[in-house]
Amino acid sequence: MTRIASVFTDKKHAALIAFITVGYPTLEATLDAVPLLEKCGVDMVELGIPFSDPLADGITIQQASFEALQNGITPAACLDAARLIRKKSNLPLIFMTYYNPVLSYGPERFCADSFQAGIDGLIIPDLPLEEAGVLEENALRHNLDLIYLLAPNSSEDRIREAAERSRGFIYLISVTGVTGIRDTIPPGSDNFAAKVRRHTDKPLCMGFGISTPEQAAQVSRSVDGVIVGSSIVHIMGSLKEWKPSLADLISSLKKAISMAK
């Protein structure tokens, strides 16, 4: 059983998946954050490889990516960080990035080096299913789960194909838009999840805009995992002493999710 699959064996509660941008606000902060997230109960971590044109991300993660790039963070530096994190943590680790850095690095080499660094999966928001064959083949060869995304406006054919090809879990986008901190989750997220479940028994995880314990609890009732990113990135970038606030947020998210099922 893979590390990602092991997260979904317990059906009593939805998993909590955290996103952080590698190198933001510093590389040292990234290395400190993952063990803290694990200690506080996070089940899986997405490590964002910064990119200059993050089309799927809102202002919080856009700014984090910009500053990480200014800090000299490259895909090679992210691989080095993953190796160091893997020595401290057994959590499933997923690289989330855009296809340009992967293409520049070389898809086969990127997958091989990611696996050697201890990465378990890949999320590439701007990679269409129609153009994903090369990366999909290399990910499979190197035991990486390539995770596809679905939006509320995805067609039945798109849902069917993504459900068939996605490995690890299927990433459901809660809104037709970008990531970011929002006051509310649009109605219909449960209907969206139910629509996808008609095509697959693979785990479904929902992200984009989920920021508060109340929102996490709401979403967790219909999916197998809740993905929180912008609120975590905001805390890490806006507070000099961010660790206590991050621990408080994660603890409150876990409590809300555990009580919602």
Buried (B, 14 or more C-beta within 10 A) or exposed (E): EBBBBEBBEEEEBBBBBBBBBBBBBBBEBBBBBBEBBBEBBBBBBBBBBBBEEBEBBBEBBBBBBBBBBEBEBBBEBBBBBBBBBBEEBEBBBBBBBBBEBBEEBEBBEBBBBBBEBBBBBBBBBBBEBEEBEBBBBBBEEBBBBBBBBBBBEBEEEBBBBBBEBBBBBBBBBBBEBBBBBBEEBEEEBBEBBEBBBEBBEBBBBBBBBBBBBBBBBBBBEBBBBBBBBBBBBBBBBEEEEBBEBBBEBBEBBBBBBBEBE
